[in-house]
Amino acid sequence: MSALRFSPVALRPPGLSSNHRSSAVSLPRRRPLSVSLASVSPETSTAPPQKPEIQLEFLGPKPGDAVNRATAISGEKLLRNIMLDNKIELYAAYGKVMNCGGGGSCGTCIVEVRARE
């Protein structure tokens, strides 16, 4: 069996001696420091940054299919809604029967995104 030994620990601030009997300790109060930084640059514009306009090309699954084009503001609409607004066919032959309403569960409106170089 093992034994544990506890040693006493002093919890007094180092400035107080053991002979000091006053229970009140006065510590200097510090004022809160608040800092605010501002920078004005003549080059900065007050207009919010514009989102880029993207040009989309929709290719059919077969090599001879027509190429549909659309233009949209980046990040403004879902790709599915851009296709619907431009009357571009979303679904293959059985797609309308299995339409999930854009939830992504039927897999008929899956697109492959290709970057043009």
Sequence and secondary structure as in RCSB ss.txt:
>XXXX:A:sequence
MSALRFSPVALRPPGLSSNHRSSAVSLPRRRPLSVSLASVSPETSTAPPQKPEIQLEFLGPKPGDAVNRATAISG
EKLLRNIMLDNKIELYAAYGKVMNCGGGGSCGTCIVEVRARE
>XXXX:A:secstr
           S TTS TT                      TT  SS     EEEEEE  SSTTS  EEEEEETT
TS HHHHHHHTT     TTTTTT  SSSSSS TT        
